[in-house]
Amino acid sequence: MLRRLPVDEALIKLDKFLTGAYVSGLYTVRVIHGKGTGTLRREVRRELSRHPLVKSFRPAEPWEGGGGAVVVQLVEK
């Protein structure tokens, strides 16, 4: 969960989370960034769009966290 973190700290935590998920063999993860002002959401999505382990991502459905989360598909090993 990245809510309430400064952007730079959140992006470091995001990278560690994605790497850990990939190493663990997960292919789908949910990243919770919160709603707030939208700054963290924007930066998280920007980072996901260029991260080498991310195949694709989409906004979370209401039951997955809605506007405060994103569902990420990781590349396969």
C-alpha positions as CSV (number, residue, x, y, z in Angstrom):
1,M,0.0,0.0,0.0
2,L,1.4,3.3,-1.1
3,R,-1.2,5.6,0.4
4,R,0.1,8.8,2.1
5,L,3.7,8.2,1.1
6,P,5.8,10.9,-0.7
7,V,6.1,10.1,-4.4
8,D,9.8,9.3,-4.3
9,E,9.4,6.9,-1.4
10,A,6.2,5.4,-3.0
11,L,8.0,4.7,-6.3
12,I,10.9,2.9,-4.5
13,K,8.4,0.8,-2.6
14,L,6.5,0.1,-5.8
15,D,9.6,-1.2,-7.5
16,K,10.4,-3.5,-4.6
17,F,6.8,-4.8,-4.5
18,L,6.7,-5.5,-8.2
19,T,10.1,-7.3,-8.1
20,G,9.1,-9.3,-5.1
21,A,5.8,-10.3,-6.8
22,Y,7.6,-11.3,-10.0
23,V,10.2,-13.4,-8.1
24,S,7.4,-15.1,-6.2
25,G,5.7,-16.1,-9.4
26,L,2.7,-13.8,-9.3
27,Y,1.3,-12.5,-12.5
28,T,-1.4,-10.2,-11.3
29,V,-1.1,-7.8,-8.4
30,R,-3.1,-4.9,-7.0
31,V,-1.4,-1.6,-6.1
32,I,-3.2,0.6,-3.7
33,H,-2.3,4.3,-4.1
34,G,-5.3,5.9,-2.6
35,K,-7.5,8.7,-4.0
36,G,-6.1,11.9,-2.5
37,T,-5.2,14.7,-4.9
38,G,-4.3,12.3,-7.7
39,T,-0.6,13.1,-7.8
40,L,0.5,9.7,-6.5
41,R,-2.0,7.9,-8.8
42,R,-0.6,9.8,-11.8
43,E,3.0,9.0,-10.8
44,V,2.4,5.4,-10.1
45,R,0.7,4.9,-13.4
46,R,3.6,6.7,-15.2
47,E,6.1,4.4,-13.5
48,L,4.0,1.3,-14.4
49,S,3.9,2.3,-18.0
50,R,7.7,2.1,-18.2
51,H,8.5,-0.6,-15.7
52,P,10.2,-3.6,-17.3
53,L,8.2,-6.2,-15.3
54,V,4.8,-4.7,-16.2
55,K,3.0,-6.2,-19.1
56,S,-0.2,-4.1,-18.6
57,F,-2.3,-2.4,-16.0
58,R,-5.8,-1.1,-15.6
59,P,-7.9,0.9,-13.1
60,A,-9.3,-1.3,-10.4
61,E,-13.0,-2.2,-10.5
62,P,-15.1,-0.9,-7.5
63,W,-14.8,-4.2,-5.7
64,E,-11.0,-4.1,-6.2
65,G,-10.4,-0.7,-4.8
66,G,-11.9,1.6,-7.4
67,G,-10.2,4.9,-8.0
68,G,-7.7,4.2,-5.2
69,A,-6.0,1.2,-6.8
70,V,-4.7,-0.2,-10.1
71,V,-4.5,-3.9,-11.2
72,V,-1.2,-4.8,-12.7
73,Q,-0.3,-7.8,-15.0
74,L,3.3,-8.8,-14.8
75,V,5.4,-10.3,-17.5
76,E,5.7,-14.1,-17.5
77,K,9.0,-15.7,-16.6
